[in-house]
Each structure stands twice: as C-alpha cells, then as structure tokens.
Amino acid sequence: MSQEVIFRCDKTNEIGGGHLLRCLALAEYFEKEKNIECVFLGKFIRHEIFFQELESKIIDIGSKNHINKIPKDPKWIVIDHYGIGFEEESKLKKSGAKIVVIDDMPNRKHNADILIDQTLNRKEDEYYGLVAKETRILTGTDYAMLRSQFRKLRNSSRVSDNKNTTILISLGLTQLANIEESVIAGLNRINKELNIILLSETKSHCLEKLIDSSQHDIRRPQISNNIASLLLQSDFVIGAAGNSSWERCCLGAPTGLIILADNQRDNAEALSHEGAADIIGYGSEISDEVIYQYFSSVLKNNSKLKRMEGNAYNLCDGKGVERIYNAMCEAN
C-alpha cells in the first residue's frame, strides 16, 4: 500500500468528534504498525490532545468547506464528511487517488473505491445503486474503527469500586448542557451512593451547581485519550449511539443510550435488539424524571447488566482497522 494517506474530516462544537476519532483510529494503525505517513485536512476545534501521540501533519482549512487544499497526487484519500459527496469524490478520483468513504447512512451516492459503514447489522446491499458495482463495500462492526487502547485492554478485568456503583457519562464532544444537566439531576434523585465520572466539555453554571450539591462522588476529569481505562473503572455507561458504541462493546460495558442525532438511530436500535444496550431516549426526551425512573430500575437488575455486558462484548473485537488496511492493500 502507498506510504501516504490523506484524511478529510472535521471536529467542531456542532458535529462533535466522531468523524475525527474514526480517522484517528486508522491513522494510528497506519503510522505505528505500517509506517505510513498520514495528513489530516479539515476544521479542527480543540483537537490537540487527540493528535499528541501521532506524527500526522494537520492542515486546518478554517471556515472553508472545500477540498482544494489537499496535497497534490495523494495515493489514498479517506473522507469522513457528510458535506462531501459524489461530485467532490469524482474530482478527487480524476487526480488518480483512490478514495475511501466512511459513512453511516445509505441515503446518498458516492464515487469510492472502498465504502465503510460500521453500523451494526448494516448490509452491503443497502448501498447497491449508491456506489459503482466495482466499489468494495465493508459493513458492520467487523470494520469498526477503534484505537489500539481498546484492543490492548479488551481482555482486562473491570476495576470498578466494589462498594458503590460507578457510572460513566460520556455523550461525545459536543456542547450538551441541557441533557447533561438532566442526567445529573436525575441521578441526584437516586437514593444510593454512586461514583459518577462525567466526561464533558460543557461549561454551564447550572451543571456546576448540580455537581456541587450532589450527594454522589462526581469526578469531572479532563477530556483525554484514556477513555478505555475509564470504561474499565465503570459498571455502567450513559453514552451516545455513535462511534463510541463500539469502544464500549469492545470492552463489554453495559450502556444506556441517548440518541443525539438521526444517524445514531440505526445503531441504537440494533444495539437494543442485540441486548447490548438500552435506549433511554432521544436527547429531546431526556429529563431528570426519565433518568431517575430508568436508573431506579436498571441498577437493581444485576442479571440484566451481566447479560448486557456479555452481549456487548461479543459484537466488536476491535480489529476493524486491520481489516480495512488489508482491504486497501488488496485494492492497490
């Protein structure tokens, strides 16, 4: 495979970090395992911590949403972006580059050599008619893009507090003050001491007041790259239904899902069907009462939590980046 890969993705307050994290998982494998040079092109807000362990070059395009800053004559371009579609992909292919597209909703056309959709139970034929016949389509969690920390800790035991239940709240890298306030307010009503880990970039006076007045032990660590170890410290996770779903599955973390965008619905419904997670509700439906009622029930059901843990663990082995690399090699 060529020794250069260009990634086109964004991380902003509005769209969060899921697109970037998928690309980072591939770049980490390419750089560290295969000595392949990687270049990131996009709009990146508060991104530094995610690149600190990589040597990738970063080209920030600022407010512009186009592709003309892509370095000349790349061999592979990986696109994880809802705003780039068939027309732009076709222009890039004319340069001789091979195109990998990462998507999660089969509702638009692509001009790609390889298309990846890691949605649970997504079928290849759902993209028929949306891509060329020669496009290789990789679907399902066999191709989930996870960083190496999850593969390395997959067989590790949980190290949570034996006395108090530990709940990790991790709803992604967007500003979600109202939802997080409702979650904390609902958990504050639980008449059982909890350890709560809140991963959030949200700045909210109301949220801080809820944390300060809580009877629970609430920690708010800085966003970092050690999410795998935090998952192993947790008995239960409140999470979104995007890319982080497969991080949790890889480590067998029982989860209550809050659906934050339409593109997360298929994942959430499939995870619920497989018994790997519960759907608490859509973001617009979340209130302290919804959280209180859900956790009043689920925290008493140890057998359900154990089943959820096993079902989740069986859905994703964390080796998706290796399979994608092999597919790219075969396409050369």
Contacts in CASP RR format, 6 or more apart in sequence:
PFRMAT RR
TARGET T0000
AUTHOR 0000-0000-0000
METHOD contacts of the structure
MODEL  1
MSQEVIFRCDKTNEIGGGHLLRCLALAEYFEKEKNIECVFLGKFIRHEIF
FQELESKIIDIGSKNHINKIPKDPKWIVIDHYGIGFEEESKLKKSGAKIV
VIDDMPNRKHNADILIDQTLNRKEDEYYGLVAKETRILTGTDYAMLRSQF
RKLRNSSRVSDNKNTTILISLGLTQLANIEESVIAGLNRINKELNIILLS
ETKSHCLEKLIDSSQHDIRRPQISNNIASLLLQSDFVIGAAGNSSWERCC
LGAPTGLIILADNQRDNAEALSHEGAADIIGYGSEISDEVIYQYFSSVLK
NNSKLKRMEGNAYNLCDGKGVERIYNAMCEAN
1 34 0 8 1.000
1 36 0 8 1.000
1 76 0 8 1.000
1 325 0 8 1.000
1 328 0 8 1.000
1 329 0 8 1.000
1 332 0 8 1.000
2 36 0 8 1.000
2 75 0 8 1.000
2 76 0 8 1.000
2 332 0 8 1.000
3 35 0 8 1.000
3 36 0 8 1.000
3 37 0 8 1.000
4 36 0 8 1.000
4 37 0 8 1.000
4 38 0 8 1.000
4 39 0 8 1.000
4 74 0 8 1.000
4 75 0 8 1.000
4 76 0 8 1.000
5 26 0 8 1.000
5 27 0 8 1.000
5 30 0 8 1.000
5 36 0 8 1.000
5 37 0 8 1.000
5 38 0 8 1.000
5 39 0 8 1.000
5 74 0 8 1.000
5 75 0 8 1.000
5 76 0 8 1.000
5 77 0 8 1.000
5 78 0 8 1.000
6 38 0 8 1.000
6 39 0 8 1.000
6 41 0 8 1.000
6 70 0 8 1.000
6 71 0 8 1.000
6 74 0 8 1.000
6 76 0 8 1.000
6 77 0 8 1.000
6 78 0 8 1.000
6 97 0 8 1.000
7 23 0 8 1.000
7 26 0 8 1.000
7 27 0 8 1.000
7 38 0 8 1.000
7 39 0 8 1.000
7 40 0 8 1.000
7 41 0 8 1.000
7 56 0 8 1.000
7 77 0 8 1.000
7 78 0 8 1.000
7 80 0 8 1.000
8 41 0 8 1.000
8 42 0 8 1.000
8 67 0 8 1.000
8 70 0 8 1.000
8 77 0 8 1.000
8 78 0 8 1.000
8 79 0 8 1.000
8 80 0 8 1.000
8 81 0 8 1.000
8 84 0 8 1.000
9 19 0 8 1.000
9 20 0 8 1.000
9 22 0 8 1.000
9 23 0 8 1.000
9 40 0 8 1.000
9 42 0 8 1.000
9 79 0 8 1.000
9 80 0 8 1.000
9 81 0 8 1.000
10 19 0 8 1.000
10 20 0 8 1.000
10 42 0 8 1.000
10 43 0 8 1.000
10 44 0 8 1.000
10 81 0 8 1.000
11 17 0 8 1.000
11 18 0 8 1.000
11 19 0 8 1.000
11 20 0 8 1.000
11 43 0 8 1.000
11 44 0 8 1.000
11 45 0 8 1.000
11 46 0 8 1.000
11 47 0 8 1.000
11 50 0 8 1.000
11 173 0 8 1.000
12 43 0 8 1.000
12 44 0 8 1.000
12 45 0 8 1.000
13 45 0 8 1.000
13 174 0 8 1.000
13 175 0 8 1.000
14 174 0 8 1.000
15 174 0 8 1.000
16 172 0 8 1.000
16 173 0 8 1.000
16 174 0 8 1.000
17 172 0 8 1.000
17 173 0 8 1.000
17 174 0 8 1.000
18 172 0 8 1.000
18 173 0 8 1.000
18 242 0 8 1.000
18 243 0 8 1.000
18 244 0 8 1.000
19 80 0 8 1.000
19 81 0 8 1.000
19 102 0 8 1.000
20 44 0 8 1.000
20 47 0 8 1.000
20 50 0 8 1.000
20 80 0 8 1.000
21 50 0 8 1.000
21 145 0 8 1.000
21 147 0 8 1.000
21 243 0 8 1.000
21 244 0 8 1.000
22 80 0 8 1.000
22 102 0 8 1.000
22 118 0 8 1.000
22 145 0 8 1.000
22 243 0 8 1.000
23 40 0 8 1.000
23 78 0 8 1.000
23 80 0 8 1.000
23 102 0 8 1.000
23 145 0 8 1.000
24 50 0 8 1.000
24 51 0 8 1.000
24 54 0 8 1.000
24 147 0 8 1.000
25 145 0 8 1.000
25 146 0 8 1.000
25 147 0 8 1.000
25 321 0 8 1.000
26 78 0 8 1.000
26 145 0 8 1.000
26 321 0 8 1.000
26 324 0 8 1.000
26 325 0 8 1.000
27 38 0 8 1.000
27 40 0 8 1.000
27 54 0 8 1.000
27 56 0 8 1.000
28 53 0 8 1.000
28 54 0 8 1.000
28 147 0 8 1.000
28 148 0 8 1.000
28 321 0 8 1.000
29 148 0 8 1.000
29 321 0 8 1.000
29 322 0 8 1.000
29 325 0 8 1.000
30 36 0 8 1.000
30 38 0 8 1.000
30 325 0 8 1.000
31 37 0 8 1.000
31 38 0 8 1.000
31 54 0 8 1.000
31 55 0 8 1.000
31 56 0 8 1.000
32 148 0 8 1.000
33 325 0 8 1.000
34 325 0 8 1.000
37 57 0 8 1.000
38 54 0 8 1.000
38 55 0 8 1.000
38 56 0 8 1.000
38 57 0 8 1.000
39 56 0 8 1.000
39 57 0 8 1.000
39 58 0 8 1.000
39 59 0 8 1.000
39 71 0 8 1.000
39 74 0 8 1.000
40 51 0 8 1.000
40 56 0 8 1.000
40 57 0 8 1.000
40 58 0 8 1.000
40 59 0 8 1.000
41 59 0 8 1.000
41 61 0 8 1.000
41 67 0 8 1.000
41 69 0 8 1.000
41 70 0 8 1.000
42 59 0 8 1.000
42 60 0 8 1.000
42 61 0 8 1.000
42 62 0 8 1.000
43 60 0 8 1.000
43 61 0 8 1.000
43 62 0 8 1.000
43 63 0 8 1.000
43 65 0 8 1.000
44 58 0 8 1.000
44 60 0 8 1.000
46 201 0 8 1.000
47 58 0 8 1.000
49 223 0 8 1.000
49 224 0 8 1.000
49 225 0 8 1.000
50 225 0 8 1.000
51 58 0 8 1.000
52 225 0 8 1.000
53 225 0 8 1.000
59 69 0 8 1.000
61 69 0 8 1.000
65 83 0 8 1.000
67 84 0 8 1.000
67 88 0 8 1.000
67 91 0 8 1.000
67 92 0 8 1.000
70 77 0 8 1.000
70 92 0 8 1.000
72 95 0 8 1.000
73 95 0 8 1.000
73 96 0 8 1.000
73 97 0 8 1.000
74 95 0 8 1.000
74 97 0 8 1.000
75 97 0 8 1.000
75 98 0 8 1.000
76 97 0 8 1.000
76 98 0 8 1.000
76 99 0 8 1.000
76 100 0 8 1.000
76 328 0 8 1.000
77 92 0 8 1.000
77 97 0 8 1.000
77 98 0 8 1.000
77 99 0 8 1.000
77 100 0 8 1.000
78 100 0 8 1.000
78 102 0 8 1.000
79 85 0 8 1.000
79 89 0 8 1.000
79 99 0 8 1.000
79 100 0 8 1.000
79 101 0 8 1.000
79 102 0 8 1.000
79 112 0 8 1.000
80 101 0 8 1.000
80 102 0 8 1.000
85 101 0 8 1.000
85 108 0 8 1.000
85 109 0 8 1.000
85 110 0 8 1.000
85 111 0 8 1.000
86 108 0 8 1.000
86 109 0 8 1.000
86 110 0 8 1.000
86 111 0 8 1.000
89 99 0 8 1.000
89 101 0 8 1.000
89 110 0 8 1.000
89 111 0 8 1.000
89 112 0 8 1.000
90 111 0 8 1.000
92 99 0 8 1.000
93 99 0 8 1.000
93 111 0 8 1.000
98 113 0 8 1.000
98 114 0 8 1.000
98 328 0 8 1.000
98 331 0 8 1.000
98 332 0 8 1.000
99 111 0 8 1.000
99 112 0 8 1.000
99 113 0 8 1.000
99 114 0 8 1.000
100 112 0 8 1.000
100 113 0 8 1.000
100 114 0 8 1.000
100 115 0 8 1.000
100 116 0 8 1.000
100 324 0 8 1.000
100 328 0 8 1.000
101 110 0 8 1.000
101 112 0 8 1.000
101 114 0 8 1.000
101 115 0 8 1.000
101 116 0 8 1.000
102 116 0 8 1.000
102 117 0 8 1.000
102 118 0 8 1.000
102 145 0 8 1.000
103 110 0 8 1.000
103 115 0 8 1.000
103 116 0 8 1.000
103 117 0 8 1.000
104 117 0 8 1.000
104 118 0 8 1.000
104 119 0 8 1.000
104 122 0 8 1.000
104 242 0 8 1.000
104 263 0 8 1.000
104 266 0 8 1.000
104 267 0 8 1.000
105 262 0 8 1.000
105 263 0 8 1.000
105 266 0 8 1.000
106 117 0 8 1.000
106 122 0 8 1.000
106 126 0 8 1.000
106 127 0 8 1.000
106 130 0 8 1.000
107 130 0 8 1.000
108 130 0 8 1.000
109 129 0 8 1.000
109 130 0 8 1.000
109 131 0 8 1.000
110 130 0 8 1.000
110 131 0 8 1.000
110 135 0 8 1.000
111 131 0 8 1.000
111 132 0 8 1.000
112 131 0 8 1.000
112 135 0 8 1.000
113 134 0 8 1.000
113 135 0 8 1.000
113 136 0 8 1.000
113 331 0 8 1.000
114 135 0 8 1.000
114 136 0 8 1.000
114 137 0 8 1.000
114 138 0 8 1.000
114 324 0 8 1.000
114 327 0 8 1.000
114 328 0 8 1.000
114 331 0 8 1.000
115 127 0 8 1.000
115 131 0 8 1.000
115 135 0 8 1.000
115 136 0 8 1.000
115 137 0 8 1.000
115 138 0 8 1.000
116 138 0 8 1.000
116 139 0 8 1.000
116 143 0 8 1.000
116 145 0 8 1.000
116 324 0 8 1.000
117 127 0 8 1.000
117 137 0 8 1.000
117 138 0 8 1.000
117 139 0 8 1.000
117 140 0 8 1.000
117 143 0 8 1.000
118 139 0 8 1.000
118 140 0 8 1.000
118 141 0 8 1.000
118 143 0 8 1.000
118 144 0 8 1.000
118 145 0 8 1.000
118 243 0 8 1.000
118 246 0 8 1.000
119 139 0 8 1.000
119 140 0 8 1.000
119 266 0 8 1.000
119 267 0 8 1.000
119 270 0 8 1.000
120 140 0 8 1.000
120 141 0 8 1.000
120 245 0 8 1.000
120 266 0 8 1.000
120 267 0 8 1.000
120 270 0 8 1.000
120 271 0 8 1.000
120 274 0 8 1.000
120 315 0 8 1.000
121 140 0 8 1.000
121 270 0 8 1.000
122 139 0 8 1.000
122 140 0 8 1.000
122 266 0 8 1.000
123 139 0 8 1.000
124 137 0 8 1.000
124 139 0 8 1.000
126 139 0 8 1.000
127 135 0 8 1.000
127 137 0 8 1.000
127 139 0 8 1.000
131 137 0 8 1.000
136 327 0 8 1.000
136 331 0 8 1.000
138 323 0 8 1.000
138 324 0 8 1.000
138 327 0 8 1.000
141 246 0 8 1.000
141 249 0 8 1.000
141 315 0 8 1.000
141 316 0 8 1.000
142 317 0 8 1.000
142 319 0 8 1.000
142 320 0 8 1.000
142 323 0 8 1.000
143 320 0 8 1.000
143 323 0 8 1.000
143 324 0 8 1.000
144 243 0 8 1.000
144 246 0 8 1.000
144 249 0 8 1.000
144 250 0 8 1.000
144 316 0 8 1.000
144 318 0 8 1.000
144 320 0 8 1.000
145 243 0 8 1.000
145 246 0 8 1.000
145 320 0 8 1.000
145 321 0 8 1.000
145 324 0 8 1.000
146 246 0 8 1.000
146 247 0 8 1.000
146 250 0 8 1.000
146 316 0 8 1.000
146 318 0 8 1.000
146 320 0 8 1.000
146 321 0 8 1.000
147 225 0 8 1.000
149 225 0 8 1.000
149 226 0 8 1.000
149 227 0 8 1.000
149 228 0 8 1.000
149 229 0 8 1.000
150 228 0 8 1.000
150 247 0 8 1.000
150 250 0 8 1.000
150 251 0 8 1.000
150 318 0 8 1.000
151 250 0 8 1.000
151 318 0 8 1.000
151 319 0 8 1.000
152 228 0 8 1.000
153 228 0 8 1.000
153 229 0 8 1.000
153 232 0 8 1.000
153 251 0 8 1.000
154 250 0 8 1.000
154 251 0 8 1.000
154 317 0 8 1.000
154 318 0 8 1.000
156 232 0 8 1.000
156 251 0 8 1.000
157 232 0 8 1.000
158 232 0 8 1.000
158 233 0 8 1.000
158 234 0 8 1.000
158 235 0 8 1.000
159 232 0 8 1.000
159 233 0 8 1.000
160 166 0 8 1.000
160 195 0 8 1.000
160 232 0 8 1.000
160 233 0 8 1.000
160 234 0 8 1.000
160 235 0 8 1.000
161 195 0 8 1.000
164 193 0 8 1.000
164 194 0 8 1.000
164 195 0 8 1.000
164 217 0 8 1.000
165 192 0 8 1.000
165 194 0 8 1.000
165 195 0 8 1.000
165 235 0 8 1.000
165 236 0 8 1.000
165 299 0 8 1.000
166 194 0 8 1.000
166 195 0 8 1.000
166 196 0 8 1.000
166 197 0 8 1.000
166 233 0 8 1.000
166 234 0 8 1.000
166 235 0 8 1.000
166 236 0 8 1.000
167 187 0 8 1.000
167 194 0 8 1.000
167 195 0 8 1.000
167 196 0 8 1.000
167 197 0 8 1.000
167 234 0 8 1.000
167 235 0 8 1.000
167 236 0 8 1.000
167 237 0 8 1.000
167 238 0 8 1.000
168 196 0 8 1.000
168 197 0 8 1.000
168 199 0 8 1.000
168 230 0 8 1.000
168 231 0 8 1.000
168 233 0 8 1.000
168 234 0 8 1.000
168 236 0 8 1.000
168 237 0 8 1.000
168 238 0 8 1.000
168 253 0 8 1.000
169 180 0 8 1.000
169 183 0 8 1.000
169 184 0 8 1.000
169 196 0 8 1.000
169 197 0 8 1.000
169 198 0 8 1.000
169 199 0 8 1.000
169 200 0 8 1.000
169 237 0 8 1.000
169 238 0 8 1.000
169 239 0 8 1.000
170 199 0 8 1.000
170 227 0 8 1.000
170 230 0 8 1.000
170 237 0 8 1.000
170 238 0 8 1.000
170 239 0 8 1.000
170 240 0 8 1.000
170 244 0 8 1.000
171 179 0 8 1.000
171 180 0 8 1.000
171 200 0 8 1.000
171 238 0 8 1.000
171 239 0 8 1.000
171 240 0 8 1.000
171 258 0 8 1.000
171 260 0 8 1.000
172 199 0 8 1.000
172 239 0 8 1.000
172 240 0 8 1.000
172 244 0 8 1.000
172 260 0 8 1.000
173 201 0 8 1.000
173 223 0 8 1.000
174 201 0 8 1.000
174 260 0 8 1.000
175 201 0 8 1.000
175 202 0 8 1.000
176 200 0 8 1.000
176 202 0 8 1.000
176 260 0 8 1.000
177 202 0 8 1.000
177 203 0 8 1.000
177 204 0 8 1.000
177 206 0 8 1.000
177 207 0 8 1.000
179 258 0 8 1.000
179 260 0 8 1.000
179 283 0 8 1.000
179 286 0 8 1.000
180 198 0 8 1.000
180 200 0 8 1.000
180 202 0 8 1.000
180 204 0 8 1.000
180 207 0 8 1.000
181 204 0 8 1.000
181 206 0 8 1.000
181 207 0 8 1.000
181 210 0 8 1.000
182 286 0 8 1.000
182 287 0 8 1.000
182 288 0 8 1.000
182 290 0 8 1.000
182 291 0 8 1.000
183 238 0 8 1.000
183 258 0 8 1.000
183 286 0 8 1.000
183 288 0 8 1.000
183 291 0 8 1.000
184 196 0 8 1.000
184 198 0 8 1.000
184 207 0 8 1.000
184 210 0 8 1.000
184 211 0 8 1.000
184 214 0 8 1.000
184 218 0 8 1.000
185 210 0 8 1.000
185 288 0 8 1.000
185 291 0 8 1.000
186 288 0 8 1.000
186 289 0 8 1.000
186 291 0 8 1.000
186 292 0 8 1.000
186 295 0 8 1.000
187 194 0 8 1.000
187 196 0 8 1.000
187 214 0 8 1.000
187 216 0 8 1.000
187 291 0 8 1.000
187 292 0 8 1.000
187 295 0 8 1.000
188 210 0 8 1.000
188 213 0 8 1.000
188 214 0 8 1.000
188 215 0 8 1.000
188 216 0 8 1.000
188 288 0 8 1.000
189 288 0 8 1.000
189 292 0 8 1.000
190 216 0 8 1.000
190 292 0 8 1.000
190 295 0 8 1.000
190 296 0 8 1.000
190 299 0 8 1.000
192 299 0 8 1.000
193 215 0 8 1.000
193 216 0 8 1.000
193 217 0 8 1.000
194 216 0 8 1.000
194 217 0 8 1.000
195 216 0 8 1.000
195 217 0 8 1.000
195 219 0 8 1.000
196 214 0 8 1.000
196 216 0 8 1.000
196 217 0 8 1.000
196 218 0 8 1.000
196 219 0 8 1.000
197 218 0 8 1.000
197 219 0 8 1.000
197 220 0 8 1.000
197 221 0 8 1.000
197 230 0 8 1.000
197 233 0 8 1.000
197 234 0 8 1.000
198 211 0 8 1.000
198 218 0 8 1.000
198 219 0 8 1.000
198 220 0 8 1.000
199 220 0 8 1.000
199 221 0 8 1.000
199 223 0 8 1.000
199 227 0 8 1.000
199 230 0 8 1.000
200 207 0 8 1.000
200 220 0 8 1.000
200 223 0 8 1.000
201 223 0 8 1.000
211 218 0 8 1.000
211 220 0 8 1.000
221 230 0 8 1.000
227 244 0 8 1.000
227 247 0 8 1.000
228 247 0 8 1.000
228 251 0 8 1.000
231 237 0 8 1.000
231 247 0 8 1.000
231 248 0 8 1.000
231 251 0 8 1.000
231 253 0 8 1.000
232 251 0 8 1.000
234 253 0 8 1.000
235 254 0 8 1.000
235 305 0 8 1.000
236 253 0 8 1.000
236 254 0 8 1.000
236 255 0 8 1.000
236 256 0 8 1.000
236 298 0 8 1.000
236 299 0 8 1.000
236 305 0 8 1.000
237 248 0 8 1.000
237 253 0 8 1.000
237 254 0 8 1.000
237 255 0 8 1.000
237 256 0 8 1.000
238 255 0 8 1.000
238 256 0 8 1.000
238 258 0 8 1.000
238 280 0 8 1.000
239 248 0 8 1.000
239 255 0 8 1.000
239 256 0 8 1.000
239 257 0 8 1.000
239 258 0 8 1.000
240 257 0 8 1.000
240 258 0 8 1.000
240 259 0 8 1.000
240 260 0 8 1.000
240 264 0 8 1.000
241 257 0 8 1.000
241 258 0 8 1.000
241 259 0 8 1.000
241 260 0 8 1.000
241 264 0 8 1.000
241 265 0 8 1.000
241 267 0 8 1.000
241 268 0 8 1.000
241 271 0 8 1.000
241 277 0 8 1.000
241 279 0 8 1.000
242 263 0 8 1.000
242 264 0 8 1.000
242 267 0 8 1.000
245 255 0 8 1.000
245 257 0 8 1.000
245 267 0 8 1.000
245 271 0 8 1.000
245 277 0 8 1.000
246 315 0 8 1.000
246 316 0 8 1.000
246 318 0 8 1.000
248 255 0 8 1.000
248 277 0 8 1.000
248 312 0 8 1.000
249 271 0 8 1.000
249 276 0 8 1.000
249 312 0 8 1.000
249 313 0 8 1.000
249 315 0 8 1.000
249 316 0 8 1.000
250 313 0 8 1.000
250 316 0 8 1.000
250 317 0 8 1.000
250 318 0 8 1.000
251 313 0 8 1.000
252 309 0 8 1.000
252 310 0 8 1.000
252 312 0 8 1.000
252 313 0 8 1.000
253 309 0 8 1.000
253 312 0 8 1.000
254 277 0 8 1.000
254 305 0 8 1.000
254 308 0 8 1.000
254 309 0 8 1.000
254 312 0 8 1.000
255 271 0 8 1.000
255 276 0 8 1.000
255 277 0 8 1.000
255 278 0 8 1.000
255 308 0 8 1.000
255 312 0 8 1.000
256 277 0 8 1.000
256 278 0 8 1.000
256 279 0 8 1.000
256 280 0 8 1.000
256 294 0 8 1.000
256 298 0 8 1.000
257 264 0 8 1.000
257 268 0 8 1.000
257 271 0 8 1.000
257 272 0 8 1.000
257 277 0 8 1.000
257 278 0 8 1.000
257 279 0 8 1.000
257 280 0 8 1.000
257 281 0 8 1.000
258 280 0 8 1.000
258 281 0 8 1.000
258 282 0 8 1.000
258 283 0 8 1.000
258 286 0 8 1.000
259 265 0 8 1.000
259 268 0 8 1.000
259 279 0 8 1.000
259 281 0 8 1.000
259 282 0 8 1.000
259 283 0 8 1.000
260 282 0 8 1.000
260 283 0 8 1.000
268 277 0 8 1.000
268 279 0 8 1.000
269 279 0 8 1.000
271 277 0 8 1.000
271 312 0 8 1.000
271 315 0 8 1.000
272 278 0 8 1.000
272 279 0 8 1.000
274 311 0 8 1.000
274 315 0 8 1.000
275 307 0 8 1.000
275 308 0 8 1.000
275 311 0 8 1.000
275 312 0 8 1.000
276 308 0 8 1.000
276 310 0 8 1.000
276 311 0 8 1.000
276 312 0 8 1.000
276 315 0 8 1.000
277 308 0 8 1.000
277 312 0 8 1.000
278 294 0 8 1.000
278 298 0 8 1.000
278 308 0 8 1.000
280 286 0 8 1.000
280 290 0 8 1.000
280 291 0 8 1.000
280 294 0 8 1.000
281 290 0 8 1.000
298 304 0 8 1.000
298 305 0 8 1.000
END
